[in-house]
């Protein structure tokens, strides 16, 4: 079975599955200022959105200054009433690239030029800092299997998932943490969602360069003991995975996260082997089968 085309679940996730996924949360009765978190919002925005926003702000600012120049006049050699001449005069002023034939004339025009030059300096300084911060922010490229599986290992059922470092470098001192979030009912009859840690057979590897099969032993001490596919769905369970490590190239800590809802967890299944040793001694990793699993009958 190849779940690489595994359909996305309609259940609400607490953790997005990738950088392009967004979890929509409605906060009723809570007022927030969009400008208060503007820097964070811009850093979190995609490069496409940020580029579009920069272009729109740049064009809008020059258009406003162009209208102001048209209102007060004072542009030498500009065609009377020409918005195009005023706009390109504004572009040259903001970018401080020289005027050519056009130049400001009169006190009002020169004051407006002074204001625009100061605004241009501030705009480009903030833009440079934002782009550099976004470009230099450390990110992880970790590939997680589309599904998690529950299969026996040494006679005991284990929850397993697979991950790999997509970059050609190594993640040093990689640490992973699993929790299950599920709906429970207290003795008083109150419904609430609780986190439970899932201890791992191995939660740390010194170097992550190839693949890593993460395993949680489902025994009497496990929060998943006696769990079935139906109980996972009934409790609205979600397995949340978080990975931290040191990028060997950047020498900075990186983070990755993923989540599996009940529909993403396959019982009585196992991942197919994707590691093979070639005749020349090199290790071959078949990423075409990274998400592939095999099903077997329950004993």
VEXVEXPA-83193 format. One line per 3 residues: number of its first residue (from 1); their letters; for each residue z, y, x of N, C-alpha, C, O. Coordinates in steps of 0.02 Angstrom, whole numbers, padded with zeros to 5 digits. Example, Ala and Ser with C-alpha at 12.3 -4.5 7.8 and 13.67 -1.06 7.14 Angstrom:
BEGIN
1> AS> 00390/-00284/00660/00390/-00225/00615/00390/-00165/00660/00423/-00166/00712; 00354/-00112/00642/00357/-00053/00684/00394/00002/00645/00402/00057/00670 .
This chain:
BEGIN
1> XXX> 00000/-00060/00043/00000/00000/00000/00000/00062/00044/00038/00066/00093; -00042/00111/00028/-00045/00172/00066/-00024/00230/00021/-00062/00252/-00022; 00037/00257/00030/00061/00311/-00012/00044/00380/00015/00076/00429/-00004 .
4> XXX> -00006/00384/00058/-00023/00450/00085/-00046/00497/00030/-00042/00558/00037; -00072/00468/-00024/-00093/00509/-00081/-00040/00507/-00136/-00055/00517/-00195; 00022/00493/-00116/00076/00487/-00164/00082/00550/-00206/00088/00604/-00177 .
7> XXX> 00081/00545/-00272/00082/00604/-00313/00149/00640/-00307/00201/00608/-00301; 00147/00705/-00309/00208/00744/-00305/00249/00735/-00369/00223/00733/-00424; 00313/00728/-00359/00356/00718/-00416/00366/00783/-00454/00365/00837/-00425 .
10> XXX> 00375/00777/-00519/00387/00837/-00559/00461/00855/-00562/00478/00908/-00588; 00503/00814/-00536/00574/00831/-00535/00586/00889/-00488/00553/00895/-00436; 00633/00932/-00506/00648/00991/-00465/00682/00969/-00401/00729/00929/-00402 .
13> XXX> 00658/00995/-00345/00687/00979/-00281/00733/01035/-00259/00720/01094/-00273; 00786/01017/-00223/00828/01068/-00194/00798/01093/-00129/00806/01151/-00111; 00764/01049/-00093/00735/01065/-00028/00660/01060/-00032/00634/01008/-00054 .
16> XXX> 00622/01112/-00012/00549/01107/-00011/00526/01056/00040/00561/01045/00090; 00469/01024/00028/00445/00971/00073/00405/00999/00131/00390/00961/00177; 00389/01062/00132/00351/01090/00187/00357/01165/00187/00386/01195/00141 .
19> XXX> 00329/01197/00239/00334/01269/00245/00296/01306/00191/00313/01363/00174; 00246/01274/00163/00206/01307/00111/00235/01296/00041/00211/01326/-00007; 00285/01253/00035/00315/01240/-00030/00372/01289/-00042/00411/01305/00003 .
22> XXX> 00377/01313/-00103/00430/01359/-00122/00467/01330/-00182/00437/01305/-00229; 00534/01335/-00180/00575/01313/-00235/00594/01374/-00276/00628/01419/-00252; 00571/01375/-00338/00585/01431/-00381/00653/01424/-00413/00667/01375/-00448 .
25> XXX> 00697/01473/-00401/00764/01474/-00429/00772/01537/-00471/00761/01592/-00447; 00791/01528/-00533/00801/01585/-00578/00875/01603/-00577/00918/01562/-00594; 00890/01665/-00557/00960/01690/-00555/00970/01738/-00612/00946/01795/-00610 .
28> XXX> 01005/01715/-00662/01017/01757/-00721/01080/01799/-00710/01132/01773/-00690; 01075/01863/-00724/01133/01907/-00718/01148/01929/-00647/01202/01957/-00635; 01104/01916/-00600/01116/01935/-00531/01061/01982/-00508/01002/01965/-00508 .
31> XXX> 01082/02042/-00488/01035/02093/-00467/01030/02093/-00391/01080/02097/-00356; 00969/02090/-00367/00957/02093/-00296/00905/02147/-00281/00861/02160/-00321; 00911/02177/-00223/00864/02227/-00201/00811/02195/-00157/00826/02165/-00106 .
34> XXX> 00748/02201/-00179/00694/02173/-00140/00687/02207/-00072/00670/02176/-00022; 00701/02272/-00070/00697/02308/-00007/00753/02290/00040/00746/02296/00101; 00810/02267/00013/00866/02250/00055/00852/02191/00101/00877/02189/00157 .
37> XXX> 00811/02144/00078/00793/02086/00118/00719/02088/00138/00688/02036/00145; 00693/02149/00146/00621/02155/00159/00602/02121/00225/00551/02087/00228; 00642/02130/00277/00626/02101/00342/00624/02025/00338/00579/01993/00364 .
40> XXX> 00674/01996/00304/00676/01923/00296/00617/01899/00255/00587/01848/00270; 00601/01936/00202/00544/01917/00160/00478/01918/00199/00436/01874/00191; 00470/01968/00242/00409/01973/00281/00405/01918/00333/00351/01890/00345 .
43> XXX> 00461/01901/00364/00461/01846/00412/00446/01780/00379/00413/01737/00408; 00470/01771/00317/00460/01708/00282/00391/01703/00251/00369/01648/00232; 00356/01759/00244/00290/01759/00213/00239/01723/00258/00248/01721/00319 .
46> XXX> 00188/01697/00228/00135/01664/00267/00096/01717/00305/00098/01777/00289; 00060/01694/00357/00019/01740/00396/-00035/01772/00353/-00051/01831/00363; -00063/01735/00306/-00115/01763/00263/-00088/01820/00220/-00119/01873/00214 .
49> XXX> -00029/01809/00190/00000/01862/00149/00019/01922/00190/00009/01979/00169; 00047/01910/00249/00067/01966/00292/00006/02006/00314/00008/02068/00314; -00048/01972/00332/-00108/02008/00353/-00136/02050/00296/-00156/02107/00306 .
52> XXX> -00138/02021/00236/-00162/02058/00177/-00118/02119/00163/-00144/02172/00147; -00052/02110/00169/-00006/02166/00157/-00016/02221/00208/-00016/02280/00190; -00025/02203/00272/-00036/02253/00324/-00100/02293/00311/-00100/02354/00315 .
55> XXX> -00154/02258/00294/-00217/02291/00281/-00211/02338/00221/-00236/02394/00222; -00178/02314/00168/-00171/02356/00107/-00129/02418/00122/-00146/02472/00099; -00074/02410/00159/-00032/02468/00175/-00070/02518/00218/-00065/02578/00209 .
58> XXX> -00107/02492/00266/-00145/02536/00311/-00198/02575/00272/-00205/02635/00281; -00234/02540/00229/-00286/02574/00190/-00255/02623/00140/-00281/02678/00130; -00199/02602/00109/-00167/02646/00059/-00139/02710/00092/-00147/02764/00065 .
61> XXX> -00108/02702/00151/-00081/02760/00185/-00136/02809/00205/-00128/02869/00196; -00191/02783/00231/-00246/02827/00251/-00279/02858/00190/-00302/02916/00193; -00282/02822/00135/-00311/02850/00074/-00268/02907/00048/-00295/02958/00025 .
64> XXX> -00201/02900/00050/-00157/02954/00027/-00163/03016/00071/-00166/03072/00046; -00165/03005/00137/-00173/03063/00181/-00242/03094/00172/-00248/03155/00177; -00293/03054/00158/-00359/03081/00146/-00359/03126/00085/-00389/03180/00085 .
67> XXX> -00325/03105/00032/-00319/03147/-00028/-00283/03211/-00013/-00300/03264/-00039; -00231/03207/00030/-00194/03267/00049/-00238/03315/00089/-00236/03376/00078; -00278/03288/00135/-00325/03330/00172/-00376/03363/00127/-00393/03422/00136 .
70> XXX> -00400/03326/00077/-00447/03356/00030/-00415/03412/-00011/-00447/03461/-00027; -00351/03403/-00026/-00317/03453/-00067/-00305/03518/-00029/-00311/03572/-00058; -00290/03513/00036/-00275/03574/00074/-00334/03598/00115/-00334/03654/00139 .
73> XXX> -00385/03556/00123/-00442/03575/00165/-00422/03576/00238/-00373/03545/00258; -00460/03612/00279/-00440/03621/00348/-00466/03570/00396/-00438/03562/00450; -00520/03533/00378/-00551/03486/00425/-00618/03515/00446/-00664/03521/00406 .
76> XXX> -00621/03533/00508/-00682/03564/00534/-00739/03513/00537/-00730/03456/00555; -00798/03536/00517/-00860/03497/00518/-00860/03439/00468/-00904/03396/00471; -00811/03436/00422/-00812/03386/00369/-00852/03411/00310/-00852/03471/00296 .
79> XXX> -00887/03366/00277/-00926/03386/00219/-00878/03406/00162/-00829/03371/00150; -00891/03459/00129/-00846/03482/00075/-00837/03429/00021/-00886/03404/-00007; -00774/03413/00006/-00759/03366/-00047/-00775/03294/-00030/-00774/03252/-00075 .
82> XXX> -00790/03278/00033/-00808/03209/00052/-00744/03168/00065/-00709/03180/00114; -00731/03121/00022/-00673/03077/00033/-00683/03033/00094/-00635/03019/00130; -00745/03012/00107/-00758/02969/00165/-00742/03005/00229/-00711/02976/00274 .
85> XXX> -00762/03069/00235/-00747/03107/00296/-00672/03116/00304/-00645/03109/00359; -00637/03132/00248/-00565/03141/00252/-00530/03075/00269/-00480/03075/00305; -00555/03019/00242/-00524/02955/00255/-00531/02936/00329/-00482/02915/00361 .
88> XXX> -00591/02943/00356/-00601/02924/00426/-00567/02974/00474/-00547/02955/00529; -00560/03035/00453/-00520/03083/00491/-00447/03060/00493/-00413/03065/00544; -00423/03035/00436/-00355/03010/00432/-00346/02949/00477/-00294/02942/00510 .
91> XXX> -00396/02904/00477/-00392/02844/00520/-00388/02864/00593/-00349/02836/00631; -00429/02912/00614/-00429/02935/00683/-00362/02968/00701/-00337/02961/00756; -00334/03004/00653/-00270/03038/00666/-00214/02987/00673/-00175/02990/00721 .
94> XXX> -00210/02940/00627/-00156/02891/00629/-00161/02847/00691/-00110/02828/00720; -00222/02831/00712/-00231/02788/00770/-00233/02827/00836/-00234/02797/00890; -00232/02894/00832/-00234/02938/00891/-00291/02920/00937/-00282/02912/00997 .
97> XXX> -00352/02913/00909/-00410/02893/00949/-00457/02951/00959/-00512/02941/00986; -00439/03011/00939/-00484/03069/00950/-00528/03081/00890/-00543/03036/00851; -00548/03145/00883/-00583/03165/00822/-00658/03167/00828/-00693/03157/00778 .
100> XXX> -00684/03179/00886/-00756/03190/00890/-00774/03259/00865/-00749/03309/00890; -00817/03262/00815/-00837/03327/00788/-00785/03357/00741/-00780/03418/00736; -00746/03313/00707/-00697/03338/00658/-00631/03355/00692/-00610/03320/00739 .
103> XXX> -00598/03408/00669/-00535/03429/00697/-00497/03469/00645/-00527/03500/00601; -00430/03468/00648/-00390/03506/00599/-00396/03581/00612/-00398/03603/00670; -00397/03619/00558/-00400/03691/00562/-00348/03720/00515/-00346/03703/00456 .
106> XXX> -00307/03765/00541/-00257/03798/00500/-00189/03764/00506/-00182/03707/00527; -00138/03803/00485/-00068/03780/00492/-00054/03719/00449/-00023/03671/00472; -00076/03720/00386/-00062/03665/00340/-00093/03600/00365/-00061/03547/00363 .
109> XXX> -00155/03603/00388/-00188/03543/00412/-00154/03516/00475/-00145/03456/00482; -00134/03560/00520/-00100/03538/00581/-00031/03509/00567/-00010/03462/00600; 00005/03537/00518/00070/03509/00499/00060/03439/00469/00100/03394/00482 .
112> XXX> 00009/03431/00429/-00005/03366/00399/-00025/03315/00453/-00006/03256/00450; -00064/03338/00502/-00081/03294/00558/-00019/03273/00595/-00013/03214/00614; 00028/03320/00607/00090/03303/00642/00130/03250/00604/00155/03202/00633 .
115> XXX> 00134/03260/00538/00170/03211/00497/00136/03143/00499/00171/03092/00503; 00071/03141/00498/00036/03077/00498/00042/03042/00566/00048/02981/00569; 00040/03080/00620/00047/03050/00686/00116/03018/00693/00123/02962/00718 .
118> XXX> 00168/03053/00670/00235/03024/00671/00239/02962/00628/00269/02912/00647; 00208/02964/00569/00208/02905/00525/00170/02848/00557/00190/02790/00551; 00115/02863/00591/00076/02811/00624/00115/02778/00680/00112/02717/00687 .
121> XXX> 00151/02818/00720/00192/02789/00773/00244/02740/00744/00253/02685/00769; 00277/02762/00690/00328/02720/00659/00297/02656/00630/00325/02602/00637; 00239/02664/00597/00206/02606/00566/00186/02554/00618/00200/02495/00609 .
124> XXX> 00154/02576/00672/00131/02529/00722/00189/02499/00762/00185/02442/00785; 00243/02538/00771/00301/02510/00806/00334/02455/00765/00351/02402/00791; 00343/02468/00700/00372/02417/00656/00326/02356/00650/00350/02299/00649 .
127> XXX> 00262/02369/00646/00214/02314/00640/00214/02271/00703/00212/02209/00698; 00217/02302/00761/00219/02264/00824/00281/02220/00828/00278/02162/00846; 00339/02249/00810/00401/02210/00811/00400/02152/00762/00423/02098/00777 .
130> XXX> 00373/02165/00702/00371/02112/00651/00325/02055/00672/00343/01997/00667; 00265/02072/00696/00217/02020/00716/00244/01981/00775/00236/01920/00778; 00275/02015/00823/00303/01979/00881/00359/01933/00859/00363/01876/00883 .
133> XXX> 00404/01957/00815/00459/01915/00792/00434/01854/00755/00460/01799/00763; 00383/01864/00714/00356/01808/00675/00319/01759/00721/00324/01699/00713; 00282/01786/00770/00243/01744/00815/00288/01704/00862/00272/01647/00878 .
136> XXX> 00344/01735/00884/00387/01702/00933/00442/01659/00901/00480/01627/00937; 00445/01658/00834/00497/01618/00801/00484/01544/00813/00429/01520/00798; 00533/01507/00839/00522/01435/00851/00516/01397/00786/00555/01406/00740 .
139> XXX> 00466/01354/00784/00455/01311/00725/00445/01240/00748/00424/01226/00804; 00461/01194/00704/00452/01123/00718/00392/01097/00681/00378/01118/00625; 00356/01051/00713/00301/01016/00680/00320/00942/00679/00298/00903/00722 .
142> XXX> 00360/00925/00631/00384/00856/00623/00352/00826/00561/00354/00855/00507; 00322/00768/00570/00289/00732/00515/00338/00682/00485/00363/00639/00521; 00351/00688/00420/00394/00642/00384/00351/00596/00341/00299/00617/00315 .
145> XXX> 00372/00534/00334/00337/00489/00289/00340/00514/00217/00390/00544/00197; 00287/00502/00180/00284/00526/00111/00337/00494/00067/00359/00524/00018; 00358/00434/00085/00407/00397/00045/00461/00371/00091/00452/00364/00152 .
148> XXX> 00518/00356/00062/00571/00317/00095/00572/00248/00064/00550/00240/00006; 00596/00199/00100/00596/00130/00074/00666/00101/00080/00707/00123/00121; 00680/00052/00039/00741/00013/00043/00720/-00060/00054/00688/-00090/00012 .
151> XXX> 00739/-00086/00112/00719/-00154/00130/00775/-00186/00172/00814/-00150/00203; 00779/-00253/00173/00832/-00286/00212/00818/-00281/00287/00760/-00284/00309; 00872/-00274/00325/00869/-00274/00398/00932/-00310/00422/00988/-00288/00409 .
154> XXX> 00922/-00365/00459/00978/-00407/00479/01019/-00431/00419/01080/-00436/00422; 00984/-00445/00365/01017/-00472/00305/01051/-00421/00261/01082/-00440/00211; 01047/-00357/00278/01081/-00304/00240/01028/-00252/00220/00988/-00232/00262 .
157> XXX> 01027/-00231/00156/00978/-00180/00137/00990/-00114/00173/01047/-00093/00183; 00936/-00082/00193/00939/-00018/00227/00891/00031/00194/00836/00013/00172; 00913/00093/00190/00868/00148/00171/00833/00171/00235/00866/00185/00285 .
160> XXX> 00767/00173/00233/00729/00191/00293/00678/00246/00278/00649/00248/00223; 00668/00289/00326/00614/00338/00324/00587/00345/00394/00620/00329/00443; 00527/00370/00400/00494/00375/00465/00474/00447/00479/00453/00484/00434 .
163> XXX> 00482/00467/00542/00462/00534/00562/00431/00532/00631/00440/00483/00668; 00395/00585/00648/00363/00588/00713/00354/00661/00733/00348/00705/00691; 00354/00673/00798/00341/00739/00825/00265/00748/00829/00232/00712/00866 .
166> XXX> 00239/00797/00792/00166/00807/00790/00140/00843/00852/00080/00841/00866; 00184/00876/00889/00162/00909/00950/00159/00859/01007/00188/00805/01004; 00123/00879/01060/00115/00835/01118/00175/00839/01165/00181/00798/01211 .
169> XXX> 00220/00887/01154/00279/00892/01196/00335/00849/01167/00323/00808/01123; 00396/00860/01191/00452/00819/01169/00508/00862/01138/00517/00919/01158; 00543/00833/01090/00604/00864/01063/00663/00830/01096/00672/00770/01092 .
172> XXX> 00703/00870/01131/00760/00845/01169/00823/00846/01125/00834/00894/01088; 00863/00793/01131/00926/00789/01095/00916/00800/01020/00947/00844/00990; 00873/00759/00991/00858/00764/00920/00915/00734/00879/00935/00677/00891 .
175> XXX> 00940/00772/00831/00993/00749/00787/00969/00752/00715/00938/00801/00695; 00985/00701/00676/00963/00699/00607/01023/00685/00562/01069/00650/00580; 01020/00714/00502/01075/00708/00454/01045/00695/00386/00998/00728/00365 .
178> XXX> 01073/00645/00351/01050/00628/00283/01108/00636/00235/01165/00617/00249; 01092/00664/00177/01140/00667/00122/01103/00648/00058/01042/00656/00053; 01140/00624/00010/01112/00611/-00055/01145/00660/-00104/01206/00666/-00106 .
181> XXX> 01104/00693/-00143/01127/00738/-00195/01112/00705/-00262/01055/00689/-00276; 01164/00696/-00302/01152/00663/-00366/01200/00690/-00419/01251/00720/-00404; 01181/00678/-00480/01220/00700/-00538/01274/00649/-00552/01260/00589/-00558 .
184> XXX> 01335/00672/-00559/01392/00628/-00574/01434/00658/-00630/01432/00718/-00643; 01473/00615/-00661/01518/00636/-00715/01589/00625/-00693/01608/00569/-00674; 01630/00677/-00697/01700/00670/-00677/01739/00633/-00731/01714/00620/-00785 .
187> XXX> 01801/00616/-00715/01843/00582/-00764/01857/00625/-00825/01872/00600/-00879; 01851/00691/-00816/01861/00737/-00872/01799/00746/-00914/01799/00781/-00965; 01744/00713/-00893/01682/00717/-00932/01637/00774/-00913/01589/00790/-00949 .
190> XXX> 01650/00806/-00855/01608/00862/-00834/01552/00836/-00789/01563/00795/-00744; 01491/00860/-00803/01434/00842/-00761/01429/00890/-00702/01435/00951/-00711; 01419/00863/-00644/01411/00905/-00585/01368/00868/-00533/01362/00807/-00535 .
193> XXX> 01339/00906/-00488/01297/00878/-00435/01338/00878/-00371/01367/00928/-00351; 01340/00820/-00338/01381/00811/-00279/01339/00788/-00219/01290/00751/-00227; 01360/00810/-00160/01330/00787/-00098/01372/00730/-00069/01433/00732/-00071 .
196> XXX> 01337/00679/-00043/01371/00624/-00009/01334/00612/00057/01273/00603/00058; 01371/00610/00111/01340/00596/00176/01318/00523/00179/01351/00478/00153; 01262/00513/00212/01236/00445/00223/01238/00430/00298/01194/00452/00335 .
199> XXX> 01289/00393/00321/01294/00377/00392/01234/00337/00415/01209/00294/00378; 01211/00350/00475/01150/00319/00501/01166/00269/00555/01216/00274/00591; 01121/00219/00561/01127/00171/00615/01123/00208/00682/01160/00192/00728 .
202> XXX> 01077/00255/00687/01072/00299/00745/01054/00368/00720/01002/00378/00689; 01096/00417/00733/01085/00485/00710/01060/00531/00765/01048/00590/00752; 01053/00506/00826/01033/00549/00882/00991/00509/00931/01007/00451/00946 .
205> XXX> 00938/00540/00955/00898/00511/01008/00891/00563/01063/00882/00622/01048; 00894/00543/01127/00890/00593/01180/00822/00626/01185/00817/00685/01203; 00768/00591/01169/00701/00619/01172/00661/00592/01112/00658/00532/01101 .
208> XXX> 00630/00637/01075/00585/00619/01020/00515/00639/01039/00497/00698/01038; 00474/00590/01056/00405/00603/01075/00356/00565/01032/00302/00589/01017; 00375/00505/01011/00331/00464/00969/00357/00464/00897/00357/00516/00864 .
211> XXX> 00378/00407/00873/00402/00401/00804/00475/00379/00804/00501/00355/00855; 00507/00388/00747/00577/00370/00740/00586/00344/00668/00573/00380/00620; 00609/00282/00663/00626/00254/00597/00701/00264/00587/00742/00232/00620 .
214> XXX> 00718/00307/00541/00788/00323/00527/00814/00274/00475/00782/00262/00424; 00874/00245/00488/00900/00193/00444/00972/00207/00424/01013/00227/00465; 00986/00196/00360/01054/00200/00333/01072/00131/00305/01036/00105/00262 .
217> XXX> 01126/00103/00328/01148/00036/00307/01183/00042/00238/01232/00078/00230; 01156/00005/00189/01183/00007/00121/01232/-00051/00113/01213/-00105/00091; 01294/-00039/00132/01346/-00090/00124/01400/-00064/00077/01388/-00016/00039 .
220> XXX> 01459/-00095/00077/01512/-00077/00030/01536/-00005/00039/01563/00024/-00008; 01526/00023/00098/01550/00092/00111/01496/00144/00097/01510/00204/00102; 01436/00123/00079/01381/00170/00069/01383/00200/-00001/01398/00165/-00049 .
223> XXX> 01368/00264/-00007/01362/00294/-00074/01305/00264/-00114/01302/00274/-00175; 01259/00228/-00081/01203/00198/-00116/01214/00124/-00132/01167/00089/-00152; 01275/00100/-00123/01290/00030/-00136/01278/00014/-00210/01300/00051/-00254 .
226> XXX> 01244/-00041/-00222/01225/-00062/-00290/01177/-00013/-00324/01171/-00012/-00385; 01143/00027/-00284/01095/00075/-00313/01028/00040/-00326/01004/00001/-00285; 00999/00055/-00383/00932/00030/-00400/00886/00089/-00414/00907/00146/-00416 .
229> XXX> 00822/00073/-00422/00774/00126/-00437/00792/00162/-00502/00782/00223/-00507; 00818/00124/-00551/00836/00155/-00614/00897/00201/-00607/00898/00255/-00636; 00948/00179/-00569/01007/00221/-00560/00990/00284/-00520/01020/00337/-00532 .
232> XXX> 00943/00279/-00474/00921/00338/-00438/00890/00389/-00485/00902/00449/-00480; 00848/00365/-00532/00817/00410/-00580/00868/00438/-00628/00866/00497/-00645; 00913/00395/-00651/00963/00418/-00700/01009/00471/-00671/01030/00517/-00707 .
235> XXX> 01025/00466/-00608/01070/00514/-00576/01034/00574/-00545/01065/00616/-00513; 00967/00576/-00555/00928/00632/-00527/00940/00638/-00452/00950/00693/-00426; 00939/00582/-00418/00957/00581/-00347/00902/00612/-00304/00843/00608/-00319 .
238> XXX> 00924/00643/-00250/00879/00671/-00200/00908/00660/-00131/00965/00678/-00118; 00869/00629/-00088/00890/00619/-00018/00865/00679/00022/00805/00693/00024; 00910/00714/00054/00894/00774/00092/00901/00759/00167/00953/00735/00189 .
241> XXX> 00848/00772/00204/00845/00757/00275/00842/00822/00315/00802/00866/00299; 00884/00829/00365/00881/00887/00409/00881/00864/00481/00921/00821/00501; 00837/00892/00521/00829/00874/00591/00836/00936/00634/00807/00988/00619 .
244> XXX> 00874/00931/00688/00880/00985/00737/00868/00956/00806/00881/00897/00818; 00844/00997/00850/00832/00975/00918/00810/01034/00961/00801/01089/00937; 00801/01021/01025/00781/01072/01073/00708/01060/01092/00691/01008/01119 .
247> XXX> 00666/01110/01079/00596/01105/01099/00592/01110/01175/00614/01160/01204; 00564/01060/01206/00562/01057/01279/00520/01113/01309/00536/01137/01364; 00468/01135/01274/00425/01188/01300/00455/01257/01289/00455/01298/01334 .
250> XXX> 00480/01269/01229/00507/01334/01211/00579/01344/01234/00603/01401/01240; 00615/01288/01248/00686/01291/01265/00726/01326/01210/00773/01364/01224; 00707/01313/01148/00741/01343/01091/00754/01288/01039/00718/01239/01034 .
253> XXX> 00807/01299/01000/00824/01251/00948/00776/01257/00889/00760/01312/00866; 00752/01200/00866/00706/01199/00810/00737/01158/00753/00781/01117/00764; 00713/01171/00693/00739/01139/00633/00681/01112/00591/00627/01141/00589 .
256> XXX> 00694/01057/00558/00645/01029/00511/00684/00999/00453/00741/00975/00462; 00655/00999/00394/00689/00970/00336/00638/00939/00290/00579/00956/00291; 00662/00894/00249/00620/00857/00202/00665/00831/00147/00726/00832/00154 .
259> XXX> 00635/00808/00093/00676/00780/00039/00637/00726/00003/00575/00726/00000; 00674/00679/-00025/00645/00624/-00064/00683/00620/-00131/00744/00610/-00131; 00647/00627/-00186/00677/00616/-00251/00669/00542/-00269/00640/00504/-00231 .
262> XXX> 00695/00523/-00327/00697/00452/-00345/00628/00421/-00344/00620/00363/-00323; 00577/00457/-00367/00510/00430/-00370/00480/00419/-00300/00430/00384/-00293; 00510/00449/-00249/00484/00442/-00180/00518/00384/-00142/00501/00372/-00085 .
265> XXX> 00565/00350/-00173/00602/00297/-00140/00579/00230/-00168/00587/00216/-00228; 00550/00188/-00126/00522/00124/-00146/00571/00068/-00127/00590/00062/-00069; 00590/00029/-00176/00633/-00029/-00163/00590/-00090/-00145/00533/-00097/-00167 .
268> XXX> 00619/-00134/-00105/00585/-00195/-00083/00518/-00179/-00050/00467/-00208/-00066; 00520/-00133/-00003/00461/-00113/00035/00480/-00099/00107/00539/-00087/00122; 00431/-00100/00151/00443/-00087/00222/00383/-00052/00251/00327/-00061/00227 .
271> XXX> 00394/-00011/00302/00340/00023/00336/00301/-00027/00379/00330/-00072/00409; 00236/-00018/00382/00196/-00060/00426/00204/-00036/00497/00219/00023/00509; 00194/-00081/00544/00201/-00063/00614/00141/-00023/00637/00084/-00041/00625 .
274> XXX> 00154/00033/00671/00099/00076/00694/00098/00082/00770/00057/00118/00797; 00143/00047/00806/00146/00048/00878/00114/-00015/00907/00133/-00070/00887; 00068/-00007/00952/00034/-00063/00984/00025/-00049/01058/00014/00008/01078 .
277> XXX> 00030/-00102/01097/00020/-00096/01169/-00052/-00115/01186/-00074/-00170/01170; -00088/-00068/01218/-00157/-00081/01237/-00160/-00126/01299/-00110/-00138/01333; -00220/-00150/01312/-00230/-00195/01369/-00216/-00161/01435/-00196/-00194/01483 .
280> XXX> -00226/-00095/01439/-00212/-00059/01501/-00140/-00037/01508/-00123/00000/01554; -00097/-00058/01461/-00026/-00042/01464/-00006/00020/01426/00053/00033/01418; -00055/00059/01403/-00038/00120/01365/-00016/00102/01294/-00037/00052/01265 .
283> XXX> 00028/00146/01267/00054/00135/01200/00010/00173/01150/-00003/00232/01158; -00011/00137/01098/-00055/00166/01047/-00015/00176/00983/00017/00129/00958; -00018/00237/00955/00016/00253/00892/-00038/00267/00840/-00077/00314/00847 .
286> XXX> -00041/00226/00788/-00092/00232/00737/-00066/00276/00680/-00033/00252/00634; -00082/00341/00684/-00057/00387/00633/-00096/00380/00567/-00075/00407/00516; -00152/00345/00568/-00188/00332/00505/-00146/00290/00457/-00155/00294/00396 .
289> XXX> -00100/00252/00485/-00058/00208/00443/00015/00232/00441/00060/00193/00424; 00025/00294/00459/00094/00320/00465/00132/00314/00399/00191/00296/00399; 00099/00328/00343/00133/00327/00277/00126/00260/00242/00151/00252/00187 .
292> XXX> 00093/00213/00273/00078/00149/00239/00139/00104/00237/00175/00097/00286; 00149/00072/00180/00205/00025/00172/00178/-00041/00143/00123/-00043/00115; 00217/-00093/00150/00201/-00157/00120/00257/-00176/00072/00316/-00168/00087 .
295> XXX> 00238/-00201/00014/00285/-00221/-00036/00296/-00296/-00033/00252/-00334/-00015; 00357/-00317/-00052/00371/-00388/-00055/00418/-00401/-00113/00453/-00356/-00136; 00420/-00462/-00136/00460/-00481/-00193/00533/-00482/-00175/00552/-00502/-00120 .
298> XX> 00575/-00460/-00222/00647/-00463/-00210/00670/-00534/-00209/00649/-00575/-00250; 00716/-00550/-00162/00741/-00618/-00157/00794/-00631/-00209/00821/-00686/-00213 .
